């Protein structure tokens, strides 16, 4: 298995390239600058895989929805990438209302890009299985197992500041 290559990491997001897959681990609010970095990551990966790329994105519990300007930036570049971005599988690790809000945002972006390529899952296994057929593989490769290992490498090596900050007590 080839190791994933970290292309960007800060206290909000870690992005890694593995074969034609961009793996994103998000732990904080994505801003316009993050979306521009994501776009660069997609375009750089596409230069190596002109037949198409996929994305596997993890939204950690408590990850807030991106602001409108950041969502607009993502919508713009996803539209521009067109069919070269085959799918983005989101794993929404939160539950309840926040998870529903995230799913609604993804549905809204799909409407704007006029192509339902953003899909959400509650488990990493389901998300991985959804993109396995789209991964650039070598003959005989166990893509699902190798992708799981790549994801584990990225996620185990990423310690976002947002995850280590103490939570504020609830205000009354």
GUDREN-22304 format. One line per field, with one value per residue (C-alpha): x, y, z; residue in three letters. Coordinates in steps of 0.2 Angstrom, whole numbers, padded with zeros to 4 digits. Layout:
N
east	(X / ...)
north	(Y / ...)
up	(Z / ...)
type	(ALA / ...)
***
This chain:
172
east	(0000 / 0006 / 0006 / -0005 / 0004 / -0002 / -0005 / -0011 / -0014 / -0019 / -0030 / -0046 / -0042 / -0030 / -0029 / -0020 / -0019 / -0019 / -0020 / -0034 / -0043 / -0042 / -0044 / -0051 / -0052 / -0061 / -0063 / -0067 / -0076 / -0070 / -0067 / -0064 / -0046 / -0049 / -0060 / -0046 / -0034 / -0046 / -0048 / -0029 / -0028 / -0042 / -0033 / -0016 / -0023 / -0032 / -0016 / -0010 / -0026 / -0034 / -0047 / -0055 / -0054 / -0064 / -0065 / -0067 / -0072 / -0074 / -0083 / -0079 / -0092 / -0095 / -0089 / -0099 / -0106 / -0095 / -0101 / -0110 / -0095 / -0085 / -0100 / -0101 / -0082 / -0084 / -0100 / -0090 / -0075 / -0085 / -0095 / -0079 / -0072 / -0087 / -0087 / -0068 / -0074 / -0083 / -0089 / -0087 / -0092 / -0094 / -0094 / -0104 / -0098 / -0110 / -0128 / -0144 / -0148 / -0130 / -0129 / -0146 / -0140 / -0125 / -0135 / -0146 / -0131 / -0124 / -0141 / -0142 / -0124 / -0130 / -0144 / -0133 / -0120 / -0134 / -0126 / -0129 / -0110 / -0109 / -0116 / -0116 / -0114 / -0114 / -0100 / -0083 / -0085 / -0101 / -0092 / -0077 / -0088 / -0096 / -0080 / -0071 / -0077 / -0070 / -0053 / -0038 / -0032 / -0018 / -0022 / -0026 / -0026 / -0038 / -0044 / -0056 / -0043 / -0029 / -0040 / -0045 / -0027 / -0023 / -0038 / -0032 / -0014 / -0021 / -0034 / -0022 / -0008 / -0020 / -0022 / -0033 / -0032 / -0051 / -0051 / -0039 / -0046 / -0057 / -0075 / -0083 / -0096 / -0114 / -0121 / -0137)
north	(0000 / 0018 / 0029 / 0045 / 0061 / 0076 / 0091 / 0103 / 0103 / 0116 / 0116 / 0115 / 0103 / 0089 / 0085 / 0070 / 0063 / 0044 / 0037 / 0048 / 0051 / 0067 / 0062 / 0077 / 0077 / 0092 / 0097 / 0116 / 0129 / 0129 / 0147 / 0153 / 0151 / 0132 / 0131 / 0138 / 0126 / 0112 / 0118 / 0117 / 0100 / 0094 / 0102 / 0096 / 0078 / 0080 / 0084 / 0067 / 0058 / 0067 / 0053 / 0059 / 0061 / 0057 / 0064 / 0056 / 0069 / 0067 / 0080 / 0077 / 0079 / 0097 / 0103 / 0119 / 0123 / 0133 / 0151 / 0156 / 0164 / 0147 / 0137 / 0148 / 0146 / 0127 / 0127 / 0137 / 0126 / 0110 / 0116 / 0121 / 0103 / 0096 / 0077 / 0076 / 0076 / 0060 / 0059 / 0067 / 0055 / 0064 / 0055 / 0065 / 0059 / 0070 / 0064 / 0073 / 0091 / 0096 / 0080 / 0085 / 0103 / 0096 / 0085 / 0099 / 0110 / 0096 / 0094 / 0112 / 0112 / 0097 / 0108 / 0122 / 0112 / 0102 / 0086 / 0075 / 0070 / 0075 / 0061 / 0059 / 0043 / 0040 / 0027 / 0027 / 0009 / 0014 / 0030 / 0020 / 0006 / 0020 / 0027 / 0010 / 0008 / 0026 / 0023 / 0022 / 0005 / -0007 / -0025 / -0036 / -0022 / -0023 / -0005 / -0005 / -0012 / -0001 / 0015 / 0010 / 0009 / 0026 / 0034 / 0027 / 0034 / 0051 / 0052 / 0045 / 0057 / 0072 / 0081 / 0097 / 0111 / 0111 / 0093 / 0097 / 0114 / 0112 / 0115 / 0130 / 0128 / 0130 / 0148 / 0149)
up	(0000 / -0004 / 0011 / 0011 / 0008 / 0019 / 0008 / 0021 / 0040 / 0052 / 0068 / 0057 / 0043 / 0038 / 0019 / 0012 / -0005 / -0008 / -0025 / -0033 / -0016 / -0006 / 0012 / 0023 / 0042 / 0048 / 0066 / 0065 / 0055 / 0037 / 0031 / 0013 / 0014 / 0018 / 0003 / -0008 / 0000 / -0004 / -0022 / -0024 / -0017 / -0029 / -0044 / -0039 / -0037 / -0054 / -0062 / -0058 / -0061 / -0076 / -0077 / -0061 / -0042 / -0027 / -0010 / 0007 / 0020 / 0039 / 0049 / 0068 / 0081 / 0085 / 0068 / 0064 / 0047 / 0036 / 0034 / 0018 / 0010 / 0012 / 0006 / -0009 / -0013 / -0012 / -0023 / -0036 / -0037 / -0037 / -0051 / -0061 / -0058 / -0066 / -0070 / -0065 / -0047 / -0047 / -0029 / -0012 / 0002 / 0019 / 0035 / 0047 / 0064 / 0074 / 0078 / 0081 / 0075 / 0070 / 0059 / 0051 / 0048 / 0039 / 0028 / 0023 / 0019 / 0008 / -0001 / -0004 / -0012 / -0023 / -0029 / -0033 / -0043 / -0051 / -0049 / -0033 / -0031 / -0012 / -0002 / 0017 / 0028 / 0046 / 0045 / 0037 / 0031 / 0021 / 0014 / 0009 / 0000 / -0010 / -0017 / -0019 / -0037 / -0042 / -0034 / -0046 / -0042 / -0047 / -0052 / -0038 / -0025 / -0010 / -0012 / 0003 / 0015 / 0008 / 0009 / 0027 / 0032 / 0023 / 0032 / 0049 / 0045 / 0042 / 0056 / 0069 / 0065 / 0066 / 0082 / 0079 / 0091 / 0092 / 0098 / 0112 / 0118 / 0134 / 0131 / 0138 / 0151 / 0145 / 0148 / 0158)
type	(UNK / UNK / UNK / UNK / UNK / UNK / UNK / UNK / UNK / UNK / UNK / UNK / UNK / UNK / UNK / UNK / UNK / UNK / UNK / UNK / UNK / UNK / UNK / UNK / UNK / UNK / UNK / UNK / UNK / UNK / UNK / UNK / UNK / UNK / UNK / UNK / UNK / UNK / UNK / UNK / UNK / UNK / UNK / UNK / UNK / UNK / UNK / UNK / UNK / UNK / UNK / UNK / UNK / UNK / UNK / UNK / UNK / UNK / UNK / UNK / UNK / UNK / UNK / UNK / UNK / UNK / UNK / UNK / UNK / UNK / UNK / UNK / UNK / UNK / UNK / UNK / UNK / UNK / UNK / UNK / UNK / UNK / UNK / UNK / UNK / UNK / UNK / UNK / UNK / UNK / UNK / UNK / UNK / UNK / UNK / UNK / UNK / UNK / UNK / UNK / UNK / UNK / UNK / UNK / UNK / UNK / UNK / UNK / UNK / UNK / UNK / UNK / UNK / UNK / UNK / UNK / UNK / UNK / UNK / UNK / UNK / UNK / UNK / UNK / UNK / UNK / UNK / UNK / UNK / UNK / UNK / UNK / UNK / UNK / UNK / UNK / UNK / UNK / UNK / UNK / UNK / UNK / UNK / UNK / UNK / UNK / UNK / UNK / UNK / UNK / UNK / UNK / UNK / UNK / UNK / UNK / UNK / UNK / UNK / UNK / UNK / UNK / UNK / UNK / UNK / UNK / UNK / UNK / UNK / UNK / UNK / UNK)
***
